[in-house]
């Protein structure tokens, strides 16, 4: 598992823009072939591998793309003490190794008598999945006969059984340029933008009174979210009436809220004087932690770690949503640490890679055996 993780980390699958996907696909396919997987498929930039017989399938799904590195040295994986360092070590290439060897253990131990495990390796998770899970969903290749799905996101020891949805807009307001001394000949796009932004500010106050019932800490994190001005731009110079002004709106929607209604409300706040570009959108989801898959995962975590399993809502998007919207219970649990993911000193504790593989294997064995 360590060697597979190191080989994956060494491939600079940065997204954006989507580098080296072909190299990652080649390595994953070679690894599955060496491990004796006889049913492996390539769909675009995605790899699917299956072990076991029967239709009932537990999916282990993970992404091999990573956020851009702060330096090229991050793609030189290295072990220091009990940790493996490198870009993607936590998010989530160590998880790919864990889920792969969990499937091997299930096959070799004969624990798949009543079903199969499907391994799914996808890109583009960091940019909402157009060439990854979304691509598989559009082709009808995602989650066939699934009874559960696990994804090894860097959850830091907890289980994410829910995630917020996301709608991100770029609002651009147009005006007419003019010299500051003759501003009466222009139309100030910045001032018009402020009028539009004020509508969002008024809506923000209502939105952020809403609280999710899913577990998440601290208490303030339970509030629904509307962020204004994550990116903003205006004009060309201090002495020119700005012709164009823009700002972003990032709406994060709790599972209890209606995605379509919230999107419609956001768009209604923009008048004809502005243009709107949807930068991203993804639905929320929430899964009952006491469903059969949740109970099996809970028991596996407690058996391996000796600690009680904790279920919480992820503050961001998760690819569990693609499975949950198809009625498949989906959970995130991985060896990595969210506190170091995407950072300059990203690492994963090696012991947690082993634990994750054990937990995945025990969970699937209970569901299928």
Secondary structure, DSSP 8 states (H G I E B T S, - for coil): -HHHHHHHHTS--BTTTTTTHHHHHHHHHHHHHHTT--EEEEETTEEEEEEESSS-EEEEEEE--B---SSGGGGS-EEETTEEESTTIIIIIHHHHHHHHHHHHHHHTT--TT-EEEEEEES-GGGTTTTTHHHHHHHT-SSTTEEEEEE----TTSEEEEE-EEEEEEEEEE-B--BGGGGGGSB-HHHHHHHHHHHHHHHHHHHTT-B-SS--SSGGGGB-EEEEEEEEEE-S-TTB--SEEEEEEEEEE-TTS-HHHHHHHHHHT--TTEEEEEEEEE--EE--TTSHHHHHHHHHHHHHHSS---EEEESS--THHHHHTTT--EEE--SS-TTTTTSTT-EEEHHHHHHHHHHHHHHHHHHH-
